[in-house]
Amino acid sequence: MSLTRIVLLTGAMAMAGAAPAQQPWQVAEQLDLVPTPQQISLAGGGLEIAGWRIVVARGSVMAGVGAGEINDRVAALGGEELAVVNEPPAEGGQIVVGPCTDSVVAAVAGELGATITPDDPGPQGYLIEFGSVDGRPVILCAGSDDLGALYACVTLRHMIQVRENMIVALVGSVRDWPDFRYRCDDRVDLRGIQRAGDDEAARQAAVDKVKRQIDRCLRSKVNHVFGRLWVLAADETIRAAQEDVVAYAAARGIHPRFVGNTTIGEYLTDEQKQQAFEPRENRMYMWSALDAHREKARFYAETMRDVQAGMLALHPVDSGAYVDPEKWSQRPEPDRERYGDDRAAASIEQFKLYFDLIRERSPETLLEAVSYPYHYQFALPDFPERFQEMNVSPYGNWWRAIESEEQAREVQQTLMDYHRRVSEALDPSVFVTFREAGRDVFLACANLYEGHPVTIWTYPETYEGWHGTFFPQARYAKSFVREDYDDYFFMASGVTRARDPRAQYLAHAEYLWNSGVPDGSDEFTVSSRLYRVGGQVTDYQRESLIPRIARILYGGAAEEMAEVMAANVSYNYVALPADVMSSRGEDAEDTFAHMPDQAQKMEALSHDLAALMDRIEAGEVAGPVSDDIREDAAFGWVLFHYQYTGIGAVKARLEARADRCRKLLADGNGEEAARLAAEMRARIPDMAGICQRARERAAAAGVPIPGAGPTGEALDAFDPGSFDAVFQEIEQQAAQR
């Protein structure tokens, strides 16, 4: 066995004592590490680890997975995997992995003078320490718990790099923990396994794809992923494949989150169906049909057990706003007989029925009461005086029927009484749903449900919103941090439209783990989701976070793809400007206010991406996995942005010029409007050629381009020639004035 060599590094990482202290995110930049640890430093040297052993705590599955993460990195760098053992070796270097309660881990921590307990740094927390035991080098990856030990290995894999043709571990110190204990920041695609059906090869390919997704989640320290109950198959073979995936995820501390509901049409008798409340087709509710609810609760309980679910959120009737929550006024007659007008009694009995059965059969599943209404502006003391001004997008119409301050006060009292009773009746471990709003509203909800953890449901986009190439608003996660509670951050929707969702998930992972990075903000408001309010990319994102994400996802194409994200251009806006600026989107008066800026940005990006395509076609660009990016999934996203910046630049330029001409006409300057219209008409054939070349070049690559939904369909169908008639009409109108 070769002796361990110490590599002294210069340049970006100076020798210990020679470099100024660096902030954690500056170290994370050097390591391409997301999320940024709470505390991390590098000493400036590296230890060659060839021939070392990984000592894994006995009985710790996650420590074993962590050893696999270390060896995966070593193998990817061209090295020979390290031997994995359960006892410290008699000679040579060692990486010791496990929870702090393991005797070997505790002994090494004692030798190194490292302090770690289950409470310090706490659940999922960990430390990495370098040192020596009996004169032999050691790296300690110790967790406050099993998951923390695994996360230590995930961080260490970034510290394992090639220096001077050797695989070395960069000497440093890490002490880390998450700001949110539960981080639901991705979706698990079990539907692909279901779609494979009887095709065994396709099914295995789908399983492998989901496992790669799980690996990605682990490496960004995500521990919950959103799943859909309806994609869980009844077919035994397909269900077994799905359960194989969730077992793989569970070994990595990752569990699916599901949303259930209390609609029970399939469990009701014919007589009950005649009585049931049906607010929407195929959705039947009856609070007092307890036998039907028990049957459904058993199904949920067994399903949660089988798929090792992380959480089930139980959702009631989703209607009625503030004045008639759950449309309680339309409850069936059996409910009136059992509960009278006491909605809280009905909710409490229903929640407890489900939760007791689930806890009995799947005790590890977290439980969440979606306690309606889940927008808590009513809990602010001044709601009666301010209810009208609070009724704004995206929460408009929740209290539309309130007509006076007196009525608002009555509604407030009714809702406060309801939620207090539900809070007091439910076990303190039950989470309560909070739909995102400002910190004052969040704390009002927390006070109303004192002692309960809170699930923050976040919706990054308005319905038809900006949907840009990056999501800056992730930085507002700090608005929902409570140090004394294990609250749950659930990214409910809005990152998969016309952009690479992986980049958005990584951005969220940064702020959910460490909300205290330089641009982390606790100033989220109901308007922060709007592009014009919270959608501008920050200096920290542009200079630190986005480049890291781009290097992780796109390899040699990172520089150009980082530019695409940092520009935060919106194909959705350019493709469908009227929809985006509607009351269901940005709610702005000037539909084309951002169009000139988008045209300019997309033209610049298209130019840079065309040059990147030249380099890719010459075989000069490596991917994040392969030597040639064309062999990686990253290439599909390069093609996506190459095609749509080209087409989008043309459409944005035409839209902006047409808008300018219309405004000139309105101002009485018909001559200038006609001149600009004629000038643009002359350019349309060349612009059509630009679109055609972008489409043809992307198609010639022979690689599927990720779907962009309605946005992509609109741009794919866009014909610059359609604007010829637009500009002709402008010229005619100008001539008539």
N, C-alpha and C positions, 0 to 999 in steps of 0.2 A: 504494500500500500504506500502510495507516495505521500511525502510530508506535505502538510498544508502550507501553501504559499500565501503570503500577504502581498496584495497588490496595492501600491500607493497611486492614487489617482490625482491627476492635475486637470486644470481647465475648469470645466463647469463645477466639478466637485474637488475642492482644494483639500490639502492635507489637514488633518484635525488640528484645530487651533489657529489655522491660517486664514480661515474664511469667516466672514461675518455671519452672525446667526440668521437663519432663514425662517420665514413663516411657513407653516405647514403646507399651504397651497403652492409655495415656490418649490418645495421638495416634491410635491405631487406632480408638478409640471415636469420635473426631471425624470420621474418614473412612469409617466403616462398613467397615473393612478386616479381612478374615480370610483368611489367618492374620496374626498380629501379627509385624511385622518384628523382627529382632534389635536393630537400631538405627534410629531414625527421630526426626526433630525437625522442627518447623515454625518458620519465622522470623517469621511474623505478617503477611506480605504476599502479594500474588498478582500474577502477570504476565498481562495480557490476551494471548491467543495467536492471535487472529484474524489470518489472513494469513500465519502462520508456515509453515515447511516442515519436513517430517520427513526427515532425512538418514539413509538406511538403508545399512548396510555391504553392499558388493557381495558376492554369493554367499551371503549369510546368509538362508536361507528363514525362519528363526525371527524374525530382525529385521524382515522384511517382515510377518510375522504380528503382531508387536508394534506396528508402525505401524498395522495394521488395528484393533488393540485401542484405540489412542489415538483414531483417527478414529471408531470405533464410539461411544466415550464422547462425543466432540464432537457427533456427529450426534444422539445421544440427548438431549443438552441443548439441541438446537435450533440448533446452529451449522453452519457450512459446513466440510466436511472439509478438512483440510490437504493441500497437495500433497506427494507422496512422491517424493523424488529420491535420487540416489546421490552427488551432489557437493554440498559446502557452497554455499549461495547467496551471491551477491555483496552482498545487502542483506537486511535484515529478520531476525527471530528464527528460531531453528532448534532442533529437538529431534533430537539425534544419537543413533542407536540402533545397537548392534552389540557384538560381542565385543571384549575389550581388545586382541586381536591385530590388529584392523583398523587400517590406517594412519590413517584419518580419526579414528576413535575415540581412538587413542593420542595423536594430535596435540592434540585437544581436551582430553583428560585432562591432558596436560602443561601446557596453557595455564591450566587451572583449578587446577593443583596437586593433582589427584586421583590417588591411588595405587591401582591395581588390576592384578593379574596373574592368570594361570591358577590360581595356588596361593593367592591372597589376594584375596577371601575364600574362593576355592576353587570346586569344581564346583557349578554352579547358583547361585553367588553373584553379586551385582551391587551397583552403587551408582547413586544418582541425585544429581547435583550441579547446582546453579544457578550461573550466572556470566555472564561476557561474554568474547567473543573479538573483537578489533579493534573494540571499542566496541559490539558488537551482542549482544543477549541470547542465551543458549544454555542449554538443559537437556540434560545428558548422561545417557543411560541406557546404561551400560556393563556388560557381563557378564564374569565370568571365563571364560565360554564362551557359545556361542550361546543355550543355554537360559536362562542367567542374564540375558542381554540381553532376552529375551522376558519374563522375570519382572519385570524393571525396568519394562517398559511396563505390565504388569498392575498394578503398584503405582501407577505414575504416573496411570493412569486414575482411581484413587480421589482423587488430588490435583487433578484437573481438575474444577472446580465452577463454579457460577454465583454471582457476587458483583456486586451493584450493576448487574444486568442485563447483565453481561459474562461470557463464559466465560474463566476464569482458571486458571492453574496455581499452586497454593499453594506459595510458596517454602519450601523445606526441604532436608533432607539425609537420605539413606537409605543404609545399608550393611547388607547382609542376606545370609543363607545358611541352608540347612536343617540341622537336627540329624540327620535321616534322609535319606540321599541317595535312597533308593527308598521311595516312599510309595504303597502300593496301598490306596486309600481310597474306592473306588466300584466299580460294576459297569457294564460296557458291554453294552447291550441289543441284541445282534445278532439275538436270537430274533424280535423284532418284525418285522425285515426278512424273515426266513424265513417268518413267518406270513402276510405279505402275498401270497406266492405270485405268481400271474400278474397280479395287479391292479397295473398300473403306477402309478396315482395313489396307492394305498395304500402301495406300496413306497417311493415318493418321500417320502411323508409320514413313513414310519418312518425313512428315512434322515435327513430334516431333524430329526426328534425326537432321534435319537442325536447328531447334530452339536451340537444345543443342549446336550445333556448333556455333551459333550466341552468345549464352551465353559465350562460351569459348573465342570468339573474344572480347566481351565486357570486360571480366575480364583481358585480356591482353591489353586493351585500343587500339584495332584496330578499325578504323572507315570506312575502305573501304575493300570490298572483291571482288575478280575477278569472273565474271560470263560470261556465253556464251549465246549469243543471240539465237543461234539455239536450245537451250533447253527450250525456252519459248513456251509453248504449245498453239495450236490453240483451242483445246477442252476447253469449258467454265469451266467445273468442275475442270479440272486439273489446268488451268490457275488461277482460283480462289484460289486454294490451294497454288500455287506459290506466288500469290499476298498477301495471308495471311502471308506467311513467310517474304516477303520483308517489309510488314507493321510492323511486329514484330521487324525486324532488325532496321527499321527507328526510332522506338520509343526508340531504344538504341543507336542512333547516328551512325548506320552502314548502308552503302549504297553500292549497287553493282556497280562495274566498268565494262563497256563493251567496246569492240573494234569493231567498225563498219568499213565498207569499201565502196569504190566508184564503185565497180563492179555493173553493172546495166542490165545484160542480160535479167532478167525476166521482165524488164520495157521497153525494146526497141521494136520498130516495126520490122517487118521482114526485111524491107529495111535497117534499121539501123544495124540490126544484121549482115547483109552482109558486112557492112562497118567497124564494130567495131574492135578494137584491142583486140586480145585474146591471151595473153602471156601464159596462162595455160588453160586447159580444163575447160569449164563452168565458165570462168572468162572473162567477156567482159567489156571493158572500152571505153568510148567516152566522152571527157570533155565537148563538146559542146551540148550534148543531154540534155538540161536544163529541159525540161518537165519530162523526165525520172528521172533525179536527184531530181526534186521537189517531185515526187511521192514517191521515196525512202526516202527522207528527212522527209516527213510527217509520214511515217511508223516509222522511228526512233524517231521522236518527240513524237508520241503518245505512243510508247513503253516505252520511257524514263519516260514519265509522269506516266504511269500506274504502273511501277515497282519502282517508286521513286529512279531512278538511281542517283548515285553519280557523275558519269562521263561517257562520251562517247568520246573515242579516234577515230578520223576518219582517216582511213588508205588508202593511195593511192596505185598505182601500186608498187609492191615490187620487183623491178628489175632494172638493168641497171648500178648499182654502181655509181662511180664518173663521168665516162666519158659520160654516157647516162642515167641520172636519169629518172626513171619511163619508160625507153625505149621511151623517148619522140620522138626519131627519127622515131618511127614506128606508130605515131599517125595517126588516120584516116583523110581522106581528109576534112570532115566537120570541123575538128579541125584546120587544116592548114588554111582553109578559114577564120575562126573566129579569130584565135589568131596569125596567122603567125608563127614565131619562138619564141614567147614570152610565155614560160612555166609559168613564174611567174603570168602573167595575167590569165592564165587558172586555176592555183592553187588557186589564190585569189578568183576568181569568184565561184569556186566550194566550197571552204571552207565557204565562206560567205553565199552561198545559203543554205547549210545544217545548219550552225550555227544559222542563223537568224530564220529559221523555228523551230528549237529545242528550242531556247531561248524563242520564243513566246509561245510555248505550254508547255514547261517544264523548267521554269526559274531557278529552283534550280539545274539543272544538269550542272556540270562543263564540259567544252569543251576543247578538246585537238586536235591540228593539228599535225598529224604525217607528218612532213614536210621533204620530201625525198631529199637528203640523210640525215639520222639521226645519222651518225657517223661524228663527227665534227673535226677530226684531220686536215682537210683542213683549219680550221679556225686558226690554229697556225701560227704565222708569218713565221716560218722557214720550213713550209711544203714543199715548192718547193725544198729545199736542202736536206730534210730528208725523202721524201715520200717513198723511198725504205725500209729504216729501220723501218718505221712505219707500213709497210705492214706485220704484224705478227699475229699469232693466238691470239685471236679468230676473228680478224678482217681482216685476209688475204683475198686477192682477191677483196677488195672493190675498189682498184685503180690499178688493174692488167694491164689495157691497157695503163697506163701512161708510156711513154718510155723515157722521158727526163725531165730535170729541167725546160726547157722552156715550155713544154707542161703542167707540173705540175702547173706552175705559171698561165697559161691560165685557167686551170680547177679551180684553187683556186679563181681567179677573177670572173669567171662565177658563181660559187656556192655562193660566198660571196654576189654578186649582187642579186642573186635569193632570198636568205634567208633574206637579209635586206629588200627587197621589201615586202616579205610576212609578216615580222615582223611589218613593218610600216602600212600595210593595215589591219591587224587583230586587233580586239578589245584587249586592254591590258589585259583583264581578261582571254584570251585564253591561255592555256598552250601549250608549244611546247615540242615535244618528244626529249629526249636525251638518246641514248644507251650508257651504262656505259663505262667509260674510266677514265683516271687519272684526278685529280682535275684541271690541267692546261687546258685540253680539255673541261671539264665541264664549267669552267669560260669563255673560249672562246665562247662556245655556248651561255652562259648567256649574254655575251657582245654583241653578234650578235643579240640576241633577247632581247635587253635592255627593261626593264619594264614589260616583260612577266614572269609569273611563269613557272617553268620547271618541266616536269615529267621525273624522272630518271627511266628508264626501266633497271632493273637488272636481270641478268641471272646467278644464283649461280653456275651452272655447265657448263663445256664444254659439247658438245653433248654426247659423250660416256665417260664422265669423271669419276672421282674417286667415286662420289656418296657415300661418307662414312657415318658412323652412326651419325656424327654431322657435322654442317656446320660452321667452325670457321670464315669464311670470312664475316659473318654478321657484324663483328666489323668495317669494312671499310665504313659503312654508313656515318661516320663523314666526309668522302671525299666530300660529296655532301651537306653539311649544308651551307645555306646562311641565315644569321640572319634577313635580311630585306625583305625576300620573303617567301611566303607561298608555297614552292615547294612541289612536290608530289612524294613520293617514292613508286614505283610499283615493287613488287617482281614478275617478270613475269613467272618464271618457275624454275624447277630444284631442288625441295626439297621433292618430293614424291616417289623417286625411291629407293627401297630396304632399307627403313628406316622409322621410325615413323615421318610423316611430322609435327605432332603437336609440337614435340620438336624443329624442325627447325623454325616453325612460332614463337614460344615463344622466341627463340634466337634472331630472327629479331626484335620482339617487344621490347626487351631490348634496342637495339641500335638505333631503330627509335625514341623511346621516349626520351632516354637519351644517346646521342652519346658520352658524356663525362665520361663514366665509365672508370676504369683504363686502359683497353686495347683498347679503342676506337682509331681508327687511320684514318688519312686523307691521307694516302699514297697508296691508291688503284692504281694499274696500270692494263694494259690490260692483264698481266700475273697472277694477283693475284688470279684468279679463279683456277689456277692449284694447285694440291695437294702439289707439291714440293715447291711451292712459298708461298702460303697463307693458306695452309690446315692444319697447325699444331695448335693443341689446345693450347690456352694460359693459363698461370697460373690463371688468373682471371676466365676464363671459367671453368677450371678444379676444382678450389677450391671454387668458389662462384656461378657462373651462372648455370652450369650443375647440381650440387646437388639440387638447388632450382627447376629447371625444373623437375628433376627426382622425387622429393617429390610431386610436383603438379600432375604429370601424373601417377606415379606408386606406390604411397603409401609405403607399407612395403617392396616392391621390389626395392626401390629407390637406395640403395647402389650398388647393382649389376648392375642395369640399368645405373646408372651414370658411372660406369666403362666402360660399353659398349660404351657410347657416348664419354667419354674422350679418349678412345683408338682410336676413329675415324677409325676403321677398315672398309675396303671396300669389301663387298660381290661382288660388281660389278667387281672390279679389279680381285679378285680371280676367279670368274666364267668365265670372258671374258677378260683375260689379254691383248690379242692382240688388241682387240677393244679399250680398255681403253687407251692403249699406242699409238693409232693411231693419225694421224693428226687431226681427229675430236674429240680427247680426250685430253690426257695429252701431246701428241706430244713429247714423250721421246724415246731415241734410245734404251735403255736397257729395254726390255719388262718385265723382271723378277727382276728388281732392288729392288722392295719392297717386293718380295714374302717371303723371310725368315723372315722378320719382321712381316708380316701378319700372317704367320704360328705360330710364337711364341705367338703373342698377342691373336689370336683366340683360341689357346690351353688353355691359362690361363683363358680366358673369359668362355670357354666351361666348364671348371672345376668348376668355381664359379657358373655358371648358373645351372649346374647339382645339386650342393648342394642347390641352391635356390629352384629347383624343388622338392627336397626331403622335404623341409620345407613347400612348398605350398601343396603338396599332404598329408602332416600331418595336414593341416588346421591351420598352424601357421603364415600365412602371410596375413595381412589386405591389402585391396586395397585402392585407394584414395576415394572411395565412400562406399564400403561394408566392413564388418568385414572379409570376405574371398575374396581374390583377384580373385578367380575363378569366382566370380559373376560380375566382372568388365571387361570393355573393355580392361583394362590394361593387362589382362592375355594373350590376343592374341599376344601382342607385346613381352611379356616374352617368349612365345612359339616360336615366330618368331626368336628371337635371340638365344634361346637355340638350335633350330634345325640348323640354318645356321652357327653359330659359330662351332658346331660340324662337320658338313659336310665341311665347309670352311677350318677349320684347317687341315683336311685330304688332301683336294685338294691342298691347299697352300704348305703343306709339300712335296707332290709328285711333284708339279710343280717346287719348289725350288731345290729339289734333281736332277730332270732331267736336269734343267738348269746348275747346278753345274757340272754334269757329262759331258754335252756337252762342257762346257768351258775347263774342264780338257783334253778332247779329242783334242780340238783345240790347247791346249798348249803342246800337245805331251805326256801327262801323262795318257796313256791308262790303265795302271795297276790300278791306283787309281780310275779311272772312272769305271772300271769293278767291283772293290771291292764295291764301294758305290752303284752301280746299283744292284748288287746281294743282298746286305744287304737290300735294299729297297724292292726288289721283295719278299723277305721273310716276310716282314712286311705287305704286301698288304692284305692278308686275315684278319688280325686283324683290319686293317684300314677299310676294308669293313664292318666289324662288328660294328665299331664305328658309321659309317654312318647309318647303318640299325637301330641300337638302338636309335639314335637321331630321325630318322623319325618315328619309331614305338611309342616311348614315347610321342612325340608331337601329333601324331594322336590319341593316346589313351585318351588324355585329352578331346576329343570331342568338342573342341572349334575351330571355324574357324580361321585360321592363315591369317593375312592380306596379300594381294597379293604383290608379289615382281616383277611382270613383267618378262622380259627376264632373269633378274638375277636369280630370284627364279626358273624359268623353267630350266635354265642351271644347277643349283645346285641340283634341284630335280632329274634331269636325270643323274647326275654324277655317274659313276661307277668306283671305285678305280681299279677294275680289268682291266680297259682299259689301265692302265699304265704298265701292265705286258709286253705288246708288246713293249712299249717304252723302257723299261730297257733291254729287250732282245736284241733289236737292238743296244743299246749302248754297251752291252757286245760283240756282234758280231763285231762291228766296232773296239772295242779295241783289239780283238783277231787278226784282220787282219792287225794290225799295227806292 
